[in-house]
């Protein structure tokens, strides 16, 4: 086959292989589309990015550019110019389709309940790891909605608090540490 046919074949095979690798990696929980890969990423607060130039959409473009071009050029024996135009059209259509699919899929993702340590003040907690007079231990606190959170804890009055005791959270020390007192 001539040079144009080879270009279509390389795009079709390369795009398909990379697409399959991406599909398998996403199914097992690994994703290359993370900050730093150079792609434009969807911001859940803005549709500006639209993920048109993500790894997924570029892969779809290459794959479909190759297969569309091969079909037009070899199967239907259309000329070079028309085959290239058809390949570009099919590739761009694939890019938009993938971008739309991923945009819709992102709407299915829930961030869940956002944890704010300040919300634990005033709640009772169970001592998970003994809290020494000086130093810290660990407590489990149940938040509304059935969320169980484990936090570092210090004794408010500098007394030892044994494991499995119930305590009240009285203040926040930092992002993962609270001050507690015996009930």
C-alpha positions as CSV (number, residue, x, y, z in Angstrom):
1,X,0.0,0.0,0.0
2,X,1.2,3.6,-0.6
3,X,2.2,6.2,2.0
4,X,-1.3,7.5,2.7
5,X,-2.5,4.0,3.3
6,X,0.4,3.4,5.8
7,X,-0.5,6.6,7.7
8,X,-4.1,5.5,8.0
9,X,-2.9,2.0,9.1
10,X,-0.5,3.4,11.7
11,X,-3.1,5.7,13.1
12,X,-5.8,3.0,13.2
13,X,-3.6,0.3,14.8
14,X,-1.7,2.7,17.1
15,X,-4.9,4.5,18.2
16,X,-6.8,1.2,18.8
17,X,-4.0,-0.4,20.8
18,X,-3.6,2.7,23.0
19,X,-7.4,2.9,23.3
20,X,-7.6,-0.7,24.5
21,X,-4.7,-0.1,27.0
22,X,-6.5,3.0,28.3
23,X,-9.7,1.1,28.6
24,X,-8.1,-1.8,30.6
25,X,-6.2,0.7,32.8
26,X,-9.4,2.6,33.6
27,X,-11.3,-0.6,34.4
28,X,-8.6,-1.7,36.9
29,X,-8.6,1.8,38.5
30,X,-5.5,3.5,37.0
31,X,-5.9,6.6,35.0
32,X,-3.3,8.6,33.0
33,X,-5.5,11.7,32.8
34,X,-4.2,13.4,35.9
35,X,-2.8,16.9,36.4
36,X,0.6,17.2,34.7
37,X,-0.1,15.1,31.6
38,X,-0.6,18.2,29.5
39,X,-4.3,17.5,28.8
40,X,-7.1,20.0,29.4
41,X,-9.1,18.7,32.4
42,X,-12.7,19.1,33.2
43,X,-13.4,21.4,36.2
44,X,-16.6,20.3,37.8
45,X,-17.4,24.0,38.4
46,X,-16.8,25.0,34.7
47,X,-17.5,23.5,31.3
48,X,-14.8,25.6,29.7
49,X,-12.4,22.7,29.4
50,X,-15.0,20.3,28.0
51,X,-12.2,17.7,28.0
52,X,-11.9,18.1,24.2
53,X,-8.1,17.6,24.3
54,X,-7.8,14.8,26.9
55,X,-5.8,11.7,26.3
56,X,-9.1,9.8,25.7
57,X,-10.4,12.1,23.0
58,X,-7.0,12.4,21.2
59,X,-6.8,8.6,21.3
60,X,-10.3,8.4,19.8
61,X,-9.4,10.9,17.1
62,X,-6.3,8.9,16.0
63,X,-8.1,5.6,16.1
64,X,-11.2,6.8,14.1
65,X,-9.1,9.0,11.8
66,X,-7.2,5.8,10.8
67,X,-10.2,3.5,10.5
68,X,-12.3,6.2,8.7
69,X,-9.4,7.0,6.3
70,X,-8.7,3.3,5.6
71,X,-12.4,2.7,4.9
72,X,-12.7,5.7,2.5
73,X,-9.3,5.1,0.8
74,X,-9.1,1.4,0.5
75,X,-12.6,0.0,0.8
76,X,-14.5,2.7,-1.1
77,X,-11.4,3.7,-3.3
78,X,-12.1,7.4,-2.8
79,X,-9.3,9.8,-3.7
80,X,-6.6,11.0,-1.3
81,X,-8.1,14.4,-0.6
82,X,-11.6,13.1,0.0
83,X,-10.3,10.2,2.1
84,X,-8.3,12.7,4.3
85,X,-11.3,14.9,4.7
86,X,-13.5,12.0,5.7
87,X,-10.8,10.8,8.1
88,X,-10.6,14.2,9.7
89,X,-14.4,14.5,10.0
90,X,-14.7,11.0,11.5
91,X,-11.8,11.8,13.9
92,X,-13.3,15.1,15.1
93,X,-16.7,13.5,15.5
94,X,-15.0,10.8,17.7
95,X,-13.3,13.5,19.8
96,X,-16.5,15.3,20.5
97,X,-18.4,12.1,21.2
98,X,-15.8,10.9,23.7
99,X,-15.7,14.4,25.3
100,X,-19.5,14.4,25.7
101,X,-19.5,10.9,27.1
102,X,-16.8,11.8,29.7
103,X,-18.6,15.0,30.6
104,X,-21.8,13.1,31.2
105,X,-19.9,10.4,33.1
106,X,-18.4,13.1,35.4
107,X,-21.9,14.1,36.4
108,X,-22.3,10.6,37.9
109,X,-19.4,11.1,40.2
110,X,-20.2,12.2,43.7
111,X,-17.7,13.8,46.0
112,X,-19.8,12.6,48.9
113,X,-20.1,14.3,52.2
114,X,-17.4,16.8,52.8
115,X,-15.7,16.3,56.2
116,X,-15.1,19.4,58.3
117,X,-13.3,18.7,61.5
118,X,-15.0,21.7,63.1
119,X,-18.3,19.8,62.9
120,X,-17.1,17.3,65.5
121,X,-16.9,19.9,68.3
122,X,-19.6,19.0,70.9
123,X,-20.0,15.4,69.7
124,X,-19.2,12.3,71.7
125,X,-16.4,10.0,70.6
126,X,-15.0,6.6,71.6
127,X,-11.3,6.4,72.6
128,X,-9.7,4.0,70.1
129,X,-6.1,4.3,71.3
130,X,-5.3,5.3,74.9
131,X,-4.8,9.1,75.3
132,X,-1.8,9.8,77.6
133,X,-1.6,12.9,79.9
134,X,1.0,14.4,77.6
135,X,0.8,13.4,73.9
136,X,-2.0,12.1,71.7
137,X,-4.1,9.0,71.2
138,X,-6.9,8.2,68.7
139,X,-10.7,8.6,68.9
140,X,-13.6,7.4,66.6
141,X,-16.4,9.8,66.1
142,X,-19.7,9.2,64.4
143,X,-20.9,12.0,62.2
144,X,-24.5,12.6,60.9
145,X,-25.1,10.4,57.9
146,X,-23.4,7.4,59.4
147,X,-19.9,8.6,58.7
148,X,-17.2,7.2,61.1
149,X,-14.1,9.3,61.4
150,X,-10.9,8.4,63.2
151,X,-9.0,11.4,64.6
152,X,-5.9,12.1,66.7
153,X,-6.9,13.4,70.2
154,X,-5.3,15.1,73.2
155,X,-6.6,15.3,76.7
156,X,-8.1,18.7,77.5
157,X,-7.3,18.5,81.2
158,X,-4.0,16.5,80.8
159,X,-5.4,13.4,82.3
160,X,-4.9,9.8,81.0
161,X,-8.0,8.5,79.1
162,X,-8.1,4.8,78.6
163,X,-9.3,3.0,75.5
164,X,-13.0,2.3,75.0
165,X,-14.0,5.3,77.1
166,X,-16.5,7.8,75.8
167,X,-15.3,11.4,75.6
168,X,-16.7,14.7,74.4
169,X,-14.8,16.7,71.7
170,X,-14.3,20.2,73.1
171,X,-12.1,21.9,70.5
172,X,-10.1,21.5,67.3
173,X,-6.3,21.6,67.5
174,X,-5.5,21.1,63.8
175,X,-6.8,19.4,60.6
176,X,-6.6,16.0,62.2
177,X,-6.4,16.5,66.0
178,X,-9.1,17.4,68.5
179,X,-9.0,18.1,72.2
180,X,-11.3,15.8,74.3
181,X,-12.5,15.5,77.9
182,X,-13.9,12.6,79.9
183,X,-17.7,12.4,80.2
